Structures are given as C-alpha cells and as structure tokens.
C-alpha cells in the first residue's frame, strides 16, 4: 500500500520535510516513488509547496495521506480558494 507522507531532510535541530509517495513499509527516510512537495515547520506560518494535481492523482490511485499530509492538503486547498 502506498502512503503520502513526510520525509525528513535538513540539519539536526532544523527539520524540513519533503512530501513524498512511498510504500507504507519503507522507512521514514527510505526510498520513495515520487516527490510531490515540501514542508518547512520552522517559519511562521509554516511554509509548504504541494503539487495538488499529483497529490489528487495518487489519492485516486489508492495512496493514503498521513494525518500531517492531510492537514497540508487542506491548507493548500484553502490557499487555492483565496
């Protein structure tokens, strides 16, 4: 089963994340199928980029977003409506 989840990158104490599609059994920072965005929790408000079209495509193919990614998708949808 595929998951859309966060993959940690960045230095110690300065996390940033890539939003990736990966096998649910793969390690958090392991191999992934496709990179679809980024998330930076250290800026206020948290910064993110997300290819909404790719995310919707993967969800339609059965990929399950994690809770954090589900929240980021909600932010992206709200930003697109403005």
ZINOR-V267323 format. One record per backbone hydrogen bond with DSSP energy under -0.5 kcal/mol. NH is the residue of the N-H (numbers start at 1). CO is the residue of the C=O. Records with the same first field share a line. If there is no record, write none. Layout:
# ZINOR-V267323
NH: CO, CO
This chain:
# ZINOR-V267323
3: 22
4: 64
5: 3, 20
7: 18
9: 16
11: 14
14: 11
16: 9
17: 39
18: 7
19: 37
20: 5, 18
21: 34
22: 3, 20
24: 1
26: 23
30: 27
33: 21
34: 21
36: 19, 34
37: 19
38: 49
39: 17
40: 47
41: 39
43: 40
45: 43
47: 40
49: 38
51: 36
52: 50
55: 51
56: 52
57: 53
58: 54
59: 55
60: 56
61: 57
62: 59
63: 58
64: 2
65: 63
66: 4
70: 66
71: 67
72: 68
73: 69
74: 70
75: 71
76: 72
77: 73
78: 74
79: 75
80: 76
81: 77
82: 78
